[in-house]
Amino acid sequence: MTDDQLLDIDKAHIWHPYSAMSNEGVSDLPVYPVASANGVRLKLTDGRELIDGMSSWWCAIHGYNHPEINRALEQQLKKMSHVMFGGLTHQPAVELALQLVNLTPEALQSVFFSDSGSVSVEVAMKMAIQYWHAKEQPNKQQFLTIRNGYHGDTFGAMSVSDPVTGMHSLFNDTLTEQYFVDAPVCRFGQPCTDDDIAEFEQILSTEKDHIAAVIMEPIVQGAGGMYFYSAEYLHRVRELCEQHHVLLILDEIATGFGRTGKLFACEHADVTPDIMCVGKALTGGYMSLAATLTSKDISDTISQGDPGVFMHGPTFMANPLACTAALVNLKLLLVSPWQSEISRIEEQLETGLEPCRTMATVHDVRILGAIAVVELNNPVDMTVIQPLFVDAGVWIRPFGKLVYLMPPFIIENEDLEKLTTAVVNIVSKLST
Ligand SMILES: *Cc1c(COP(=O)(O)O)cnc(C)c1O
């Protein structure tokens, strides 16, 4: 198949994430065919190589085509690629569960494997509801969250994602109505005042009889705006949940496994959630896998309540290939000097993007761990900016007003400099 044939079929038959199928007359967003990927480089079918600034959306922390993950997967393939998890178990799942229990905050002891981040959020929400049902508080069925959040694209996850960017109006009659408060304005590194938390505290205390859990992304609000909020805010949320008998679900799907400079972002606030979701970087970007972890108290309570089981069971639960990829990925992370690698990346992102801070088109520049965000005053025109980045030899995919970088942890300084230089050059050419 030639590139043109491939792109024609793609255009005629395939949806991409949050995209329109091509309609005549409307300028189409470009789509680039990838032939292979290695280390931090994506190779397009036309031979061009792009330095990866996205880690394929938080995932590929050790880069692509990693020999050790490849080898482990080849070996696992010869044993079994999949077996059902109902009534059966296997070493990759058991070892991975143990590893996750060891790495996450101590209270989290029970692991539910699922196939994507969104599903792990559905699972977390159902756990919270079943917990209160077992405690004979069946009215606690709703959730409190902060605006600008993103928790996935399935209905439960959508219901707690930002109502505006998530287009709740479109799904009005189907979506469960949840409680929202404004997102914190206190930035990471700043204190959280009584004012900052007042609305949250007020709704939690008046509505607690209806609220099963608070659900939030810890520290970093990802797809809902790439904003880093005060660790003290999260700390106070934990205390208020305790005080009002509401569970705390932390969605670490984007932040987990080192991205923010801590293994999990909740560690910045020294907070342990009642339920935690992980996904994305869990398999190093190899396969789709997620997990929901909870405490022994919550899993025991659910199991002793009516109907005596937890009501969820995906077909591909704990897929052995995915668990194997995750095990090797976590091993690679833990044997690497990841803290110093993240600090190195953080420092270089700071210096490299410094020129953006004084540009008239730029509203804000923020950096945390291996995440850098250049927030513009106006949304970018993707049909213009995307080809500019590709022509500059980098893979950077902005959304809305945000041009952001979250490179693989293994990126070398020289390649990272090419990423920041491309951002500086291209953002400087945008008109205000
Ligand atoms: C990506 C993401 C999800 C959804 O994960 P999928 O694997 O895309 O279903 C949920 N929460 C957060 C914070 C995410 O970044």
The ligand as an SDF file (V2000), in Angstrom:
LIG
                    3D

 15 15  0  0  0  0  0  0  0  0999 V2000
   -6.0190    9.3170   30.0650 C   0  0  0  0  0  0  0  0  0  0  0  0
   -6.6850    9.4780   31.3630 C   0  0  0  0  0  0  0  0  0  0  0  0
   -7.8070    8.6980   31.6980 C   0  0  0  0  0  0  0  0  0  0  0  0
   -8.4530    7.7290   30.7370 C   0  0  0  0  0  0  0  0  0  0  0  0
   -7.6200    6.6680   30.3930 O   0  0  0  0  0  0  0  0  0  0  0  0
   -7.9050    5.8300   29.0470 P   0  0  0  0  0  0  0  0  0  0  0  0
   -6.8650    4.7530   29.0840 O   0  0  0  0  0  0  0  0  0  0  0  0
   -7.7460    6.7820   27.9040 O   0  0  0  0  0  0  0  0  0  0  0  0
   -9.2850    5.2880   29.1460 O   0  0  0  0  0  0  0  0  0  0  0  0
   -8.3660    8.8830   32.9590 C   0  0  0  0  0  0  0  0  0  0  0  0
   -7.8440    9.7540   33.8290 N   0  0  0  0  0  0  0  0  0  0  0  0
   -6.7580   10.5090   33.5400 C   0  0  0  0  0  0  0  0  0  0  0  0
   -6.2190   11.4420   34.5670 C   0  0  0  0  0  0  0  0  0  0  0  0
   -6.1470   10.3980   32.3000 C   0  0  0  0  0  0  0  0  0  0  0  0
   -5.0880   11.1630   32.0020 O   0  0  0  0  0  0  0  0  0  0  0  0
  1  2  1  0
  2  3  1  0
  2 14  2  0
  3  4  1  0
  3 10  2  0
  4  5  1  0
  5  6  1  0
  6  7  2  0
  6  8  1  0
  6  9  1  0
 10 11  1  0
 11 12  2  0
 12 13  1  0
 12 14  1  0
 14 15  1  0
M  END
$$$$
